[in-house]
Amino acid sequence: MRREDQRPDRDSDKLWEEFDAERTTVDTGELAQLSTNRDELIRLVGDALTEKFGERPAVDDDRDFVLHHMGQPVWIRVHADFPAITIMARVGHGVYSRRATEVELGILNRTATFSRWSLAGRDVWQETAMVALPFVPLHLSVLIDRFLQTMTSTRDDLAYRTGAKVA
């Protein structure tokens, strides 16, 4: 992770300038949409993903949307008990040392703004979440982009440092 991407000591005006410079023209459509249940939120998320990617992503048995990035699945889950969405990927498996991996994840978790990493068994997971009350398709789109950029910039180095395998 680049030093300038880390949270501490960043000037907020500079952050907004960088954000504005990276933005492209986006059709905002309906800015915010209220859903009354999980099924409706799943439909709204599916519509937003179709708009973003040009086709509706596959859905697994858990009703999670499945994207693919860097040769591995990235799941987008609509929670059943609360209007929230989680983006997650298993970015490594078979870590050599759980203790050393926890140290590496602790460093990443202190410096990353939107993603969090956790260790489950010997698998490393990257996750981010957003509240969807109301659901804002543009928020999901930007969060997906940020998640995938973070995965691209951290996965291989993290796998090297932890002895994990990827994909």
C-alpha positions in Angstrom: 0.0 0.0 0.0 1.4 3.4 -0.9 2.2 5.7 2.0 -0.1 8.4 0.6 -3.1 6.0 0.7 -2.8 5.6 4.4 -5.3 7.3 6.7 -3.1 9.4 9.1 -1.9 12.9 8.2 -3.9 13.2 5.0 -5.3 16.6 4.3 -9.0 16.3 3.6 -9.0 18.9 0.8 -6.3 16.9 -1.0 -8.4 13.7 -0.6 -11.4 15.4 -2.3 -9.2 16.7 -5.1 -7.8 13.3 -5.7 -11.3 11.8 -5.6 -12.6 14.4 -8.1 -9.6 13.8 -10.4 -10.3 10.0 -10.4 -14.0 10.2 -11.0 -15.5 9.6 -14.3 -18.9 10.8 -15.5 -21.5 8.5 -14.0 -25.2 8.3 -14.7 -26.6 8.7 -11.2 -30.0 7.4 -12.1 -32.1 7.2 -9.0 -29.8 8.4 -6.3 -31.4 6.5 -3.3 -33.9 3.7 -3.2 -35.7 2.3 -0.2 -36.3 -1.5 0.0 -38.8 -3.1 2.3 -37.3 -6.5 2.5 -34.2 -8.6 1.5 -35.7 -9.8 -1.8 -36.3 -6.3 -2.9 -32.8 -5.2 -1.9 -31.3 -8.2 -3.8 -33.2 -7.0 -6.9 -31.9 -3.5 -6.5 -28.3 -4.7 -6.0 -28.7 -7.0 -9.1 -30.0 -4.1 -11.1 -27.0 -1.9 -10.0 -24.6 -4.7 -10.9 -26.2 -5.2 -14.3 -25.9 -1.4 -14.9 -22.2 -1.4 -13.8 -21.0 -4.6 -15.6 -23.4 -4.8 -18.6 -24.8 -8.1 -17.5 -26.2 -9.6 -14.3 -23.5 -11.5 -12.3 -24.1 -15.1 -11.4 -25.9 -15.9 -8.1 -24.8 -18.8 -5.9 -26.9 -21.0 -3.6 -26.7 -18.4 -0.8 -28.2 -15.8 -3.1 -24.8 -14.0 -3.2 -23.7 -12.3 -6.4 -20.4 -13.7 -7.7 -17.9 -11.6 -9.5 -14.4 -12.7 -10.6 -11.3 -10.7 -10.1 -7.7 -11.8 -10.4 -8.9 -15.3 -11.1 -10.9 -15.8 -8.0 -14.5 -15.2 -6.8 -15.6 -12.0 -5.1 -19.0 -12.3 -3.4 -21.5 -9.5 -2.9 -23.9 -10.5 -0.1 -27.2 -8.9 0.9 -27.7 -9.6 4.6 -30.9 -11.3 5.7 -31.3 -9.6 9.0 -30.4 -6.0 8.3 -30.3 -3.8 5.1 -26.6 -4.1 4.6 -24.3 -5.4 1.8 -20.9 -7.1 2.3 -18.3 -7.5 -0.4 -15.8 -10.3 0.4 -13.1 -12.4 -1.1 -10.9 -15.2 0.1 -7.6 -13.6 -0.9 -5.3 -16.4 0.4 -5.4 -19.9 1.8 -3.0 -22.2 3.5 -1.0 -19.6 5.4 2.3 -20.8 6.8 2.0 -19.3 10.2 -1.3 -18.1 11.8 0.6 -15.9 14.3 2.7 -14.2 11.6 -0.4 -13.8 9.4 -2.3 -12.1 12.2 0.6 -9.6 12.5 0.5 -8.8 8.8 -3.3 -8.5 8.9 -3.1 -6.1 11.9 -0.8 -3.9 9.9 -3.2 -3.8 6.9 -6.2 -3.2 9.1 -4.5 -0.2 10.7 -3.8 1.4 7.4 -6.7 0.6 5.1 -9.7 2.8 5.0 -12.4 0.6 3.6 -11.3 -3.0 3.6 -10.7 -5.3 6.6 -8.8 -8.5 6.6 -9.4 -11.5 8.8 -8.1 -15.0 9.3 -10.5 -17.9 9.4 -8.6 -21.2 10.0 -5.7 -20.8 7.5 -7.7 -18.6 5.0 -7.3 -14.9 4.7 -10.5 -12.9 3.9 -10.8 -9.3 2.7 -14.2 -7.7 3.4 -16.0 -4.4 3.3 -19.6 -3.5 4.1 -22.1 -0.8 3.6 -25.5 0.0 5.1 -28.2 0.0 2.5 -30.9 2.0 4.2 -31.4 3.7 1.7 -29.6 1.8 -1.0 -27.6 4.1 -3.2 -26.4 2.3 -6.4 -23.5 4.7 -6.9 -22.2 4.0 -3.4 -22.1 0.3 -4.2 -20.4 0.9 -7.5 -17.6 3.1 -5.9 -17.2 0.6 -3.1 -16.8 -2.3 -5.5 -14.1 -0.3 -7.4 -12.3 0.5 -4.2 -12.5 -3.1 -3.0 -11.1 -4.5 -6.3 -8.3 -1.9 -6.4 -7.3 -2.7 -2.8 -7.4 -6.4 -3.6 -5.2 -5.8 -6.7 -2.6 -3.8 -4.7 -2.4 -6.0 -1.6 -3.2 -9.7 -2.4 0.0 -10.9 -4.0 2.3 -9.2 -1.5 0.2 -10.5 1.4 0.3 -14.0 0.0 4.1 -13.8 -0.3 4.5 -12.5 3.3 2.2 -15.1 4.8 3.1 -18.1 2.6 -0.5 -18.3 1.4 -1.7 -19.6 -1.9 -4.1 -17.5 -4.0 -7.1 -18.4 -6.3 
